[in-house]
Amino acid sequence: MKKIDGLQEPLRMFPDDPPIIENGRVIQVKVPLSAALARANSSDPAQAMTLAQRIRDAEDGLVVEDADFAIIEECVRGDQITVNFAKAACLDVVNGAEEVEQ
């Protein structure tokens, strides 16, 4: 199992830039991450959508099974729509996931 932290971090184009704001709301990293899963051509589309919903609704770190983590990695790495700064933020969060005990 892995725990993914940093989902609530504000999305920024560059580290010293102000957060990206859309419709008066600060965009968190979980927004482009969940969107990448929702639109991906995943090997398991139903599970990718379930994970997208869990990520979108996460209030804190998210603990996922190793198989679910593999789907998240697959979807983010294969995403061709998300702009580089948002995809890099998503990959930072995914790459920073830590092993946790069951």
C-alpha positions as CSV (number, residue, x, y, z in Angstrom):
1,M,0.0,0.0,0.0
2,K,1.1,3.5,-0.7
3,K,0.1,6.9,0.8
4,I,-0.1,9.8,-1.6
5,D,0.4,13.2,0.1
6,G,0.4,16.7,-1.3
7,L,-3.0,16.4,-3.1
8,Q,-4.2,19.7,-1.5
9,E,-1.0,21.6,-2.5
10,P,-1.8,24.7,-4.6
11,L,-0.9,24.3,-8.3
12,R,1.7,26.8,-9.4
13,M,3.4,27.4,-12.7
14,F,6.7,28.0,-11.1
15,P,7.7,27.4,-7.4
16,D,7.7,31.2,-6.5
17,D,4.6,32.0,-8.5
18,P,1.2,32.6,-6.8
19,P,-1.2,29.7,-6.9
20,I,-3.3,29.2,-10.0
21,I,-6.8,30.6,-9.4
22,E,-9.8,29.6,-11.4
23,N,-13.3,31.0,-10.8
24,G,-12.1,32.5,-7.5
25,R,-10.8,29.2,-6.2
26,V,-7.2,28.1,-5.7
27,I,-6.6,25.0,-7.9
28,Q,-5.1,22.1,-5.9
29,V,-2.8,19.4,-7.4
30,K,-5.6,16.9,-7.0
31,V,-7.6,18.7,-9.7
32,P,-5.4,17.9,-12.7
33,L,-4.4,14.5,-11.1
34,S,-8.0,13.4,-10.9
35,A,-8.7,14.8,-14.4
36,A,-5.8,12.8,-15.8
37,L,-7.4,9.6,-14.4
38,A,-10.9,10.5,-15.6
39,R,-9.8,11.0,-19.2
40,A,-7.1,8.3,-19.5
41,N,-7.3,5.2,-21.7
42,S,-6.5,3.0,-18.7
43,S,-6.2,-0.8,-18.6
44,D,-9.0,-0.6,-16.0
45,P,-11.3,2.3,-16.8
46,A,-13.8,1.6,-14.0
47,Q,-11.1,1.6,-11.4
48,A,-9.5,4.7,-12.9
49,M,-12.8,6.5,-12.5
50,T,-13.2,5.3,-8.9
51,L,-9.6,6.5,-8.2
52,A,-10.3,9.8,-9.9
53,Q,-13.3,10.4,-7.6
54,R,-11.3,9.4,-4.5
55,I,-8.5,11.8,-5.4
56,R,-10.9,14.6,-6.1
57,D,-12.7,14.1,-2.8
58,A,-9.6,13.5,-0.7
59,E,-9.3,15.9,2.2
60,D,-5.9,14.6,3.3
61,G,-3.4,12.0,2.1
62,L,-4.8,9.1,0.2
63,V,-3.9,5.4,0.9
64,V,-4.2,3.1,-2.1
65,E,-3.4,-0.5,-2.9
66,D,-0.3,-1.2,-5.0
67,A,-2.5,-2.2,-8.0
68,D,-4.4,1.1,-7.7
69,F,-1.2,3.1,-7.5
70,A,0.0,1.4,-10.7
71,I,-3.2,2.6,-12.4
72,I,-2.6,6.2,-11.1
73,E,1.0,6.1,-12.4
74,E,-0.1,4.7,-15.8
75,C,-2.8,7.4,-16.3
76,V,-0.6,10.3,-15.3
77,R,2.5,9.2,-17.3
78,G,0.3,8.5,-20.3
79,D,-1.7,11.8,-20.1
80,Q,-1.2,13.9,-23.3
81,I,-3.5,16.8,-22.5
82,T,-2.3,18.2,-19.1
83,V,0.2,21.0,-19.5
84,N,3.7,20.4,-18.4
85,F,3.7,22.4,-15.1
86,A,0.5,20.7,-14.0
87,K,1.7,17.2,-15.1
88,A,5.0,17.9,-13.3
89,A,3.1,18.7,-10.1
90,C,1.1,15.5,-10.4
91,L,4.2,13.4,-11.0
92,D,5.9,15.1,-7.9
93,V,3.0,14.0,-5.8
94,V,2.8,10.5,-7.3
95,N,6.6,10.0,-7.1
96,G,6.6,11.2,-3.5
97,A,4.2,8.4,-2.4
98,E,5.4,6.4,0.6
99,E,4.9,2.7,1.5
100,V,2.6,2.2,4.4
101,E,1.7,-0.8,6.5
102,Q,-1.6,-2.5,6.0
